Amino acid sequence: MESSLYVAAAGQRNIQKQLTVVANNIANMNSAGFRAENVDFKSLISRSPQEDVHFPTVAKLYPAMEQGALQKTDNPLDVAISGEGWFAISTEAGTAYTRDGRFQINAFGELQTLQGHPVLDAGEAPIQLNANAGMPEILQDGRILSNGRLVGNLGIFQVEPENLASRLTNAAFISSVPGVAIAAGNGLSLNQGFVENSNVNPMKELGNLITITKAFDSVSSLVDRVDQTLSRSLNELGGA
């Protein structure tokens, strides 16, 4: 009987985690480059002589890989990836990977994210431009031209979803395995003057929210029933 309470408590903790994930997804529906997260569950088994008890637990969180819609901005420092690939940026936590291609050029000519993180080229080096040469032209294969001259390249990296171990910012992840620089082509290209919107599906998240609410109600009802049964048992034993 007590194991039912433990299982229910574990279920409530997981539901709370799932609710947090859904709430974060909804809150970032309009965040450029945001990747919605999904929750993967597993069962921990506690073996006793009488029976196996399964405790639900969160195995891991992983980002949804569907591409968000591309929005035209005509800003030459906005770049969106079409296809599977990530930009690499240098952060205090190490190299991170993002789909948020809203860039800026600082006073020293360094290409950065809006948060000030250096953007990396295919060799994982910061991209240095001439701050006084006007806006660069970024080709679909990542080459960067200034006044018609090749001055650098914008790196595109392949990162396996299962290696995206933790979220650094709303749109950036740290990978447990370094990404691999890849070349454009076969459906992979860069689009200057575009931003990739969040890939959050509002209807899906609303459905998840309804499912989570029902699951929480069911678990809470189970806890109440078990608690009532234990109370009756204790009263009957106490009166025996």
Summary of the structure (lengths in Angstrom):
residues: 240
radius of gyration: 24.5
end to end distance: 20.0
largest distance: 94.1
contacts: 701
relative contact order: 0.20
helix: 28%
strand: 36%
